[in-house]
Structures are given as structure tokens and as C-alpha cells.
């Protein structure tokens, strides 16, 4: 059997960015002045002639007809779910969903982002309790308000595996075994801020699809910021503000005495250790006469962390003959007669990622995911 016949499903999520303001507070703010065009395309292939993976959407709204009640031609099979108000909308076994279908679902849902993703944050996240919060406001060190669902996308999928006899495979795991994310432009970094949260399956976790690390990754969710984009870190009554979640009380380094040159992009103090070479939300100067924090002081306040997995930390071991073991399965088919596996995918931009700056506006990117199952 060729290796390609063991692949369960290929999912392609196509996203493009536009330069559009989501809002302004005291001027143009990177976390607010950033938006993305998003169009999600789902496509698939059969595992083998006798084994097929079928994918569906969960919805209590009939998105297969337009506003006039005319069929959209999606050719989905609608299945009632006993005791529930929602239904399963199944694609043909071995095939997948087009971007048109996903968009029709999101429009009908009328809650989550359809065409734009706006930066949000999990704040501190250790792999347990997941929530998305609003980005910071100038002068407010810690935002505790939940992000609007309109700022991120959320798509609930279901899977089932059909064997050669037409039976549904029970207690069968589904893994993510391939991920590809690419963006336009030779110097782009925005793909580094994309996060996927997989939930309602057998394991819930955040994935950073751009990371190639073999160990857990973390995003710092605290630090000084220039939210009014004037070239200097924000301050309150003469003391710089450390935004976000941190553990220790900040201790100022001293009073900034150097003459400022806010128009010079090469004059700054990279206290957030971004490694960037131009001013941005995360990189600025210390305003003369203001109590400031250097890198050591920011490190000493112990910024909290948002944990993420990578493909290398979750993918299984393949023995070369289609038998998978280890890793972290995304979801598992049930032990009931319908043998359905649920998997919700939340797509968002982590605003504390240093890639979320104005210079990244305008890049388009593509995200590809490959799911795989054991031979049945």
C-alpha cells in the first residue's frame, strides 16, 4: 500500500490579510489596527478504497439554503441528532468542505469572525482553562474582559471512519500529522501569531502551526508597550506601565535621562527582547524624565506565559506501514453506534506575539493541516 493512501484528510485553510482598522484609541494602535481576511477551505481524500474518513459540520442553522430558501448545491447529507437541536451536515465520505461551505456556515451562525480576525489573547494559559480576552487599552494595565466572538473564528467539526463493510469504526483516534503555513513576502512574520485551539475532542490544546520546536512553546503575556504609537513606552504619572499578567511587583530601573529622538527607528530599548530592529508596539524608547524599566527589570517581574503545542510535540510515531502510536490524538470516535468524533477548531491571532505589529499588515498566508488515522 502506498503511503499516500493512508492519509486521512488534507485540510487547507486559506487566509489573506488586508490593511484595515478595527478601532482606534489615542491614535492607531497595533493591536487594534490589525485585521485579516480569512477564507477557510477544507478538502479531503479517502484513506484507502476500503477505508474512508468522513467529515461533517455541527449546526442548528440550515446553511445549505440561501436567504430565499434555495438550495446552494453543497451536496451535504443532513443527519438529525437524537435529543439535540443541532444536526450533522456530512460531506461525501472521502471528500471535504470548500471555503464557500465554511463561509456559509459562519454567516448563518452570525457570531464568529467571517472575514476578519482581530488580535486577542489567552492571557496566562497553562494548557487547562482556555478563554480569549480583549487586547489591552492604553493606560489600563490588565484587561479582564472577554474578547468578542466576532474577533476570532470557531468551526465545530465531526468525523467518522467507514470501513469496507460500511460500518463505523469505534474508539478510533485521529491525529494531526502534517501542518504547513506559508505567507507572502520574504520578510513576513505574521504567521507566527496564528494559533489554533482544538477542543471537544479527546485532548484540548493550543497549537502554534508555524513553530518547528520539539518542545512546548510559550508566549510572554506581559511587558511595556507603546500603545499610542508615539515612539515611547506608555507611562502613567511619570512611571512606565507594564501591561499584562506578571508575578512580581515591578521595580523601576531609574529615571530616563537621555534626550529622545522618537523619529529615529534605530534608537530604542528592546526591553521585551523581540530581536526586532525597528520601533513597534513592543519596541520603543524611554521618555526622558520618566521612571523606566530595563530588560532586567522586566524579566524580574516574571511575565506569565501562554503555552502552545507544536506539530513536533503532538504528532504520533508512524511505523511506515500506517500504524500510529504515541503523540497526542486530536479526537477519538465514540463507542456508541454512530461512532462520531467531535473536534472544535478556534482560529485566532495571539496579540502578545511579537509578530502583531503594523509592519505585518498586507501579507497573505495559507495554512495546511493533514489528519491521519490508523489502518482499520
C-alpha positions in Angstrom: 0.0 0.0 0.0 1.4 3.4 -0.9 2.0 5.8 1.9 -0.4 8.4 0.3 -3.3 6.0 0.6 -3.0 6.1 4.4 -3.6 9.8 4.7 -6.9 10.5 6.3 -7.7 14.1 5.3 -6.0 17.2 4.0 -7.4 20.4 5.3 -6.4 23.7 3.6 -7.2 26.9 5.4 -6.5 29.9 3.1 -6.2 33.3 4.8 -5.3 36.7 3.3 -4.6 39.9 5.2 -5.8 43.4 4.5 -4.8 46.7 6.0 -8.0 47.7 7.9 -8.5 49.4 11.2 -10.5 47.5 13.8 -10.6 50.6 16.0 -8.5 53.4 17.5 -7.8 54.6 21.0 -5.5 57.5 21.4 -4.3 57.1 17.8 -3.6 54.0 15.7 -2.7 51.1 18.0 -1.1 47.9 16.5 -3.3 45.5 18.4 -6.3 47.4 17.2 -5.1 48.4 13.8 -4.6 44.9 12.5 -7.1 42.7 10.7 -7.0 39.7 8.4 -9.1 38.4 5.6 -10.0 34.8 6.3 -11.4 32.2 3.9 -11.2 28.6 5.1 -11.0 25.9 2.5 -11.5 22.3 3.6 -10.6 19.4 1.2 -10.0 15.8 1.7 -9.2 12.4 0.3 -10.1 8.8 1.2 -7.7 6.9 3.4 -7.9 3.9 1.0 -10.5 2.3 -1.2 -12.0 0.4 1.7 -11.4 2.9 4.5 -12.8 6.4 4.4 -12.8 9.4 6.7 -16.0 11.4 6.6 -16.1 15.0 7.9 -19.2 17.0 8.9 -20.2 20.3 10.4 -22.4 20.7 13.5 -25.1 23.4 13.3 -28.6 24.3 14.4 -28.9 26.5 11.4 -29.5 25.3 7.9 -26.7 26.9 6.0 -27.3 24.8 2.9 -30.0 27.1 1.6 -29.8 30.8 0.8 -32.0 33.6 2.2 -34.7 32.7 -0.4 -34.7 29.1 0.7 -33.0 27.9 -2.5 -30.5 25.0 -2.2 -26.9 26.2 -2.5 -25.8 22.9 -4.2 -23.4 21.9 -1.4 -24.5 18.2 -1.7 -24.3 17.6 2.0 -26.2 14.9 3.9 -28.2 16.2 6.8 -28.5 13.9 9.8 -30.7 14.5 12.8 -29.1 14.0 16.2 -31.4 12.4 18.8 -32.4 14.7 21.6 -30.5 17.7 20.2 -31.5 20.8 18.3 -28.4 20.7 16.1 -27.8 18.5 13.1 -24.8 17.0 11.4 -24.1 18.2 7.9 -21.9 15.5 6.3 -19.7 15.8 3.2 -19.5 12.8 1.0 -17.1 10.2 2.5 -13.6 10.9 1.3 -14.3 14.5 0.3 -14.2 17.7 2.3 -15.6 21.2 2.6 -14.9 24.2 0.3 -14.4 27.7 1.6 -17.9 28.5 0.3 -19.4 25.9 2.7 -17.4 27.1 5.7 -18.3 30.7 5.0 -21.9 29.9 4.5 -21.8 28.2 7.9 -20.1 31.2 9.6 -22.6 33.7 8.0 -25.6 31.7 9.2 -24.0 31.3 12.7 -23.7 35.1 12.7 -21.5 35.1 15.8 -17.9 34.4 14.9 -15.5 36.2 12.6 -16.2 35.6 8.9 -13.8 37.9 7.1 -11.6 39.4 9.8 -9.5 38.2 12.6 -8.6 40.7 15.2 -5.8 40.2 17.8 -6.9 38.8 21.1 -5.0 36.9 23.9 -5.4 33.9 26.2 -3.5 35.8 28.9 -1.8 33.2 31.1 -2.5 29.7 29.7 -1.1 26.5 31.1 -3.0 24.0 28.9 -6.1 23.8 31.2 -8.6 26.6 31.3 -8.9 28.4 27.9 -10.5 31.7 27.2 -9.8 34.6 24.9 -9.6 38.2 26.2 -9.6 41.7 24.7 -6.4 43.3 23.8 -5.0 46.0 26.2 -6.2 49.6 26.3 -3.8 52.5 26.6 -3.4 53.2 30.4 -5.2 50.0 31.5 -2.5 47.5 32.6 -4.7 44.4 32.7 -7.7 43.6 30.5 -10.2 41.2 32.1 -13.0 41.5 29.5 -13.5 38.5 27.3 -13.0 39.1 23.6 -16.0 39.4 21.3 -16.5 36.1 19.3 -16.5 38.4 16.3 -12.8 38.7 16.7 -12.0 35.0 16.1 -13.4 32.1 14.1 -14.8 28.9 15.5 -15.8 25.9 13.5 -17.3 22.7 15.0 -16.4 19.6 13.1 -17.4 15.9 13.4 -15.6 12.9 11.9 -16.4 9.2 11.5 -14.5 6.4 9.8 -16.2 4.0 7.5 -14.7 0.6 6.9 -15.0 -1.8 3.9 -18.3 -3.2 5.2 -19.9 0.2 5.7 -19.5 0.0 9.5 -18.4 2.9 11.6 -15.1 2.4 13.4 -15.4 2.9 17.2 -12.8 4.2 19.6 -10.5 5.2 16.7 -8.1 8.1 17.1 -7.5 10.9 14.7 -4.1 12.7 14.7 -2.7 15.8 13.2 0.4 14.6 11.3 1.2 17.5 8.9 1.0 21.2 9.0 2.1 23.9 6.6 1.8 27.6 7.0 3.2 30.0 4.4 2.8 33.7 3.9 3.6 36.2 1.1 6.7 38.3 1.3 10.2 37.4 2.1 10.3 39.2 5.4 6.8 38.4 6.8 6.3 37.1 10.4 2.5 37.4 10.9 2.1 33.6 10.5 3.9 33.3 13.8 0.9 34.9 15.6 -1.7 32.4 14.3 -3.0 30.0 16.9 -5.4 27.1 16.7 -7.3 25.8 19.7 -8.5 22.2 19.3 -11.3 21.3 21.8 -14.2 19.0 22.4 -12.0 16.1 21.3 -10.0 13.7 23.4 -7.4 16.3 24.1 -7.7 20.1 24.2 -4.7 22.3 23.4 -3.4 25.4 21.6 -1.2 24.8 18.5 1.3 27.2 17.0 1.3 25.9 13.4 4.4 28.0 12.5 6.7 26.6 15.2 9.1 23.9 14.5 10.2 23.4 18.1 10.4 19.9 19.5 9.3 21.1 23.0 6.4 23.1 24.4 6.5 26.7 23.4 5.4 29.8 25.3 4.4 33.4 24.6 5.1 36.0 27.2 1.9 37.9 28.1 3.3 41.0 29.9 5.7 43.8 29.2 5.9 47.6 28.5 4.1 48.7 25.3 3.8 51.7 23.1 0.0 51.6 22.5 -0.4 55.2 21.5 2.4 54.8 18.9 4.4 57.9 19.8 7.8 56.2 19.9 7.9 55.9 23.7 6.7 53.2 26.1 3.4 54.3 27.8 3.6 55.8 31.2 1.2 56.7 34.0 2.0 59.7 36.2 5.7 59.5 35.3 6.2 55.7 35.6 6.2 53.3 32.7 3.3 50.8 32.5 3.9 47.1 32.4 0.8 45.6 30.7 -0.5 42.1 31.0 0.0 39.3 33.5 3.1 39.0 35.7 4.0 37.6 39.1 6.4 40.0 40.9 6.0 43.7 41.7 8.0 45.7 39.1 10.9 47.7 40.4 11.9 50.7 38.3 15.4 50.9 37.0 15.7 54.7 37.4 14.7 57.9 35.7 15.4 58.1 31.9 17.7 61.0 31.3 18.7 60.6 27.6 17.5 63.0 25.0 14.7 61.3 23.0 14.7 61.0 19.2 11.3 59.4 18.6 11.6 59.7 14.8 14.7 57.6 14.7 13.7 54.0 14.2 17.2 52.8 15.3 17.0 54.5 18.7 15.2 52.3 21.2 15.5 49.9 24.1 14.2 46.4 23.2 13.1 45.6 26.8 10.7 42.9 25.6 13.6 41.0 23.8 11.8 40.9 20.5 15.0 40.9 18.4 13.3 43.4 16.1 15.3 46.3 14.6 12.5 48.9 14.2 10.1 50.6 16.6 6.7 49.0 17.1 4.1 48.3 19.8 6.7 46.2 21.6 9.8 48.2 20.9 10.2 51.9 21.8 12.2 54.5 23.8 12.1 55.5 27.4 10.7 59.0 27.7 13.0 61.5 29.3 12.2 62.2 32.9 10.0 59.0 33.3 10.7 56.1 35.7 11.6 53.3 33.3 12.2 49.5 33.3 15.2 48.0 31.5 15.3 44.4 30.3 16.4 43.0 33.6 13.6 44.8 35.4 11.0 43.4 33.0 12.5 39.9 33.4 12.5 40.2 37.2 8.7 40.9 37.2 8.3 37.4 35.8 5.9 37.8 32.9 3.4 35.0 32.8 3.2 32.6 29.8 0.7 31.3 27.3 1.6 27.7 26.5 1.3 26.2 23.0 2.0 22.9 21.4 3.8 22.4 18.1 3.4 19.7 15.5 6.6 18.0 16.7 5.2 17.8 20.3 1.8 16.2 19.3 2.4 14.1 16.2 2.4 10.3 16.5 5.1 7.8 15.5 4.4 6.1 12.2 5.9 2.7 11.7 5.9 3.2 8.0 3.0 0.9 7.4 0.3 3.2 8.6 0.3 2.1 12.3 0.4 5.2 14.5 1.3 5.3 18.2 2.1 7.9 20.8 1.7 11.6 20.2 -1.5 13.4 21.1 -4.6 12.5 19.2 -6.9 15.3 18.4 -10.1 13.4 18.9 -11.5 9.8 19.1 -14.6 8.2 17.7 -17.2 7.3 20.3 -18.1 3.8 21.5 -21.7 4.4 20.5 -23.4 3.1 17.4 -22.8 6.3 15.4 -19.1 6.3 16.4 -18.8 10.1 15.9 -15.7 12.1 16.9 -16.2 15.8 17.7 -13.5 18.4 17.1 -14.0 22.2 17.5 -11.3 24.5 16.0 -10.9 28.1 17.1 -8.7 30.2 14.9 -7.2 33.4 16.4 -4.3 35.8 16.5 -2.3 35.9 19.8 -1.8 39.6 20.2 1.1 39.2 22.6 3.1 37.5 19.8 5.7 40.0 18.7 4.6 39.5 15.1 1.5 41.5 15.6 2.8 44.9 14.5 1.8 47.4 11.9 4.6 46.3 9.5 2.9 43.0 9.1 -0.3 44.4 7.5 -0.8 43.3 4.0 0.7 39.8 3.9 -1.4 36.9 2.8 -0.9 33.4 4.1 -2.0 29.8 3.7 -2.4 27.2 6.4 -2.5 23.5 5.6 -3.4 20.7 8.1 -3.1 17.0 7.5 -5.1 14.5 9.6 -4.2 10.8 9.7 -5.8 7.6 11.2 -4.6 4.1 11.9 -5.4 1.4 9.4 -8.8 0.0 10.4 
